[in-house]
Amino acid sequence: MTNELMDKVMTDMELDNVAGGAGYAYFMKRKDGKYDIVSATDKLTPEQVKGILAGKAPAQLGIAKSISTKFHVGIQADKLPAIKQRLNKFYNGCTFQDL
């Protein structure tokens, strides 16, 4: 690449800020008012998130081995701000989605 093009290329940090970070977190509100949360290093479909929470293995859901997932169940609503802060720190930026 020429120097002119290299000057326009984003750094990893800039790209993370534009793309919303390196992680994705999905929040599902339960009937009892608590939340189940799935986080991952790549985007997941709603069906994949629900499958993880149902106890299915990531491979059964078509999730690549290179994608790391974690889940937390029964989180109280007043704990969500702290959870979001920890997820942002863990993933160096995180995109949140309610399902």
N, C-alpha and C positions, 0 to 999 in steps of 0.2 A: 504494500500500500504506500501511496505517496504520503509525505508529511502532512499535506493539506487534508487528506482523508483521515489520517491517524488523529489529527487534532479534533476531529468531529466525532470520533468513536467514544461511546460512554464507558466509564469505568464500571466495575461490578457494583460499587456502592451507589453510583448514580442510577444504574439500571434497577437495583433493588428498590430505590426510592420511587422511581417511576412506576414500576410494576407492582408495588405494594409489598415488597419484601420477598422472602424466600419460603414462607410457609402459608398454609391455608388452614383455616379452622371453621368448622361447621357446627352450628348450634341448633339443637332440636328441643323445643319446649315440650315438656310432658304435661299431662292432665293435672298432675299434682303441683304444678308451678315450678318444678325443678327443671334443670337442663341436662341433657346429655351432649357431650362435646367430642368431636373427632377432629384431630389435627393431622396434617400430612405435609410432606415435602413437595407435593405436586397436587394439581387439581383433581378432585374426585367428583363423580356424579352423585346425585341424591340417592340413587339405588345402591351405590357402593357404600356410602355412609351408613345407610340403614342396614345393609348387610353386615358391616363391621359391628354395629351395635347389637345385631342379632346373634353375634358369635361366629360368623362365617370367617374362614381364612381368607386373607387378601388374594391369594392365588385363585380361589374359587370365584372371586368377584372380578377377575381380569385386571387386578392391580399388579403392576410390574414389581419384581423383587427389589428394584432400585428405589422404590418409593417407600419411605418410612412412615408408618402411621402410629398414632397413639389415641387412646380414648379415655374419657372420664365420664362417669354416670352419676346422676343424682346430685348435681351441683346446685346449690341454692342461688336464687336470682341475685341476692346482694353480694355474692362472691364473684360475679361475672367481671366487674372492672379489674379486680386483682388477677383473675385468670387471663384476661386479655393482655394485661401488662406483662405477665410471665411468658405468654406465648410470643408476644412481640420481641421480648428479650431472647428467648430460646431460639427463634427462627431468624433473628436479626431483621424483623419486620414480618408482618403477618396480614393476610387478607381474611376478613371475617365474613361469614354468610349465615343467615338464618334460614333454616329449612322448615 
